[in-house]
Amino acid sequence: MEPAVTVLIVEDEAMLSLDYETALVEAGFAALVVTSGAKAIRLLNDNTPVQGLVTDIRFAEPPDGWEVARAGRRMDAGLPVVYVSGHAAADWAEKGVPNSIILEKPFAMAQLVTAIAQLLNDRPPRDA
């Protein structure tokens, strides 16, 4: 059996992070949840093995989700990125990383699972 694909969830609202985690785990993913952009970037810089990223954009303190995604892409140029936001969707074209998806809150959890699965499926194979 293949190990589960690990998705890093970056969300500072506890109920939302729990919803995202539950949806992804029920869909067969492993989930790693952090509550700030700084914690996420620390994990990414420590080469914590993640194959996908779901990040809110606005946090109480910097860095924001745009920077989290850029840090993830520095670690892995093809990292699937799903942004979730209630406010910053208009900035996605300018600030988002290429080949990412944005979901505007509120959204159905099935949309989150579909978005990360689509990006993983579209990803070119990585060199071993």
C-alpha positions in Angstrom: 0.0 0.0 0.0 1.4 3.4 -0.9 1.9 5.9 1.8 -0.8 8.6 2.0 -0.1 11.9 0.3 0.5 14.5 3.0 -1.2 17.9 2.6 -0.1 20.8 4.8 -3.0 22.8 6.0 -2.3 26.4 7.1 -5.4 27.9 8.7 -5.7 30.1 11.9 -9.4 29.4 12.4 -9.6 26.2 14.5 -13.0 25.1 13.3 -12.1 25.6 9.6 -8.7 23.8 10.0 -10.6 20.8 11.6 -13.1 20.8 8.8 -10.3 20.8 6.1 -8.4 18.1 8.0 -11.4 15.9 8.3 -12.4 16.3 4.7 -8.9 15.5 3.4 -8.3 12.5 5.8 -11.7 11.0 4.9 -10.6 11.3 1.2 -7.5 9.3 2.0 -4.9 12.0 2.5 -2.7 12.5 5.5 -3.0 16.0 6.9 -0.5 18.2 8.8 -2.1 21.3 10.3 -0.4 24.5 11.4 -2.0 27.8 12.5 0.3 30.4 11.1 2.3 31.3 8.0 5.5 31.4 10.1 5.0 27.8 11.3 4.2 26.6 7.8 7.3 28.2 6.4 9.4 26.7 9.2 8.1 23.2 8.3 8.7 23.7 4.6 12.2 25.0 5.2 12.9 22.0 7.4 12.0 19.8 4.4 9.0 18.3 6.1 7.7 15.9 3.4 4.5 17.4 2.1 3.0 16.8 -1.3 0.3 19.4 -1.3 -0.5 22.8 0.4 -3.9 24.3 1.5 -3.4 27.8 2.9 -5.5 30.6 4.0 -4.2 34.0 2.8 -4.8 36.3 5.7 -3.3 35.5 9.2 -3.2 37.6 12.3 0.6 38.2 11.7 2.8 37.9 8.7 3.8 36.1 6.6 0.6 35.7 4.6 -0.6 32.7 2.5 0.9 34.2 -0.6 4.4 33.9 1.0 3.7 30.5 2.4 2.9 29.2 -1.1 6.1 30.8 -2.5 8.1 29.1 0.2 6.5 25.8 -0.7 7.3 26.3 -4.3 11.0 27.1 -3.4 11.1 23.7 -1.7 9.2 21.9 -4.5 8.6 23.8 -7.8 5.5 21.7 -8.6 3.9 21.7 -5.2 0.1 21.7 -5.6 -1.3 24.8 -3.9 -4.9 25.5 -3.0 -5.6 29.0 -1.5 -8.7 29.4 0.7 -9.9 33.0 1.4 -12.9 35.0 2.2 -11.3 38.3 1.2 -8.3 38.1 -1.0 -9.5 36.2 -4.1 -9.2 39.3 -6.3 -5.5 39.3 -5.7 -4.9 35.7 -6.8 -4.0 36.5 -10.4 -1.3 38.9 -9.2 0.0 37.3 -6.0 -0.8 33.6 -6.4 1.7 31.1 -7.6 1.2 29.6 -11.1 -1.0 26.5 -11.5 -2.7 27.0 -8.2 -6.4 27.1 -7.3 -8.3 29.5 -5.1 -11.5 28.6 -3.2 -13.6 31.5 -1.8 -15.0 30.9 1.6 -17.5 29.5 2.2 -17.2 26.4 0.0 -18.2 22.8 0.2 -15.5 20.5 1.6 -15.8 18.3 -1.6 -14.5 21.3 -3.5 -11.4 21.3 -1.4 -10.8 17.6 -1.9 -11.4 17.9 -5.7 -9.1 20.9 -6.0 -6.1 19.2 -4.3 -6.7 15.9 -6.1 -6.9 17.8 -9.5 -3.6 19.6 -8.8 -1.9 16.3 -7.8 -3.2 14.5 -10.8 -2.1 17.3 -13.2 1.3 17.4 -11.7 4.2 16.2 -13.9 6.0 13.2 -12.5 8.9 14.1 -10.2 12.4 12.9 -10.8 13.3 10.2 -8.3 
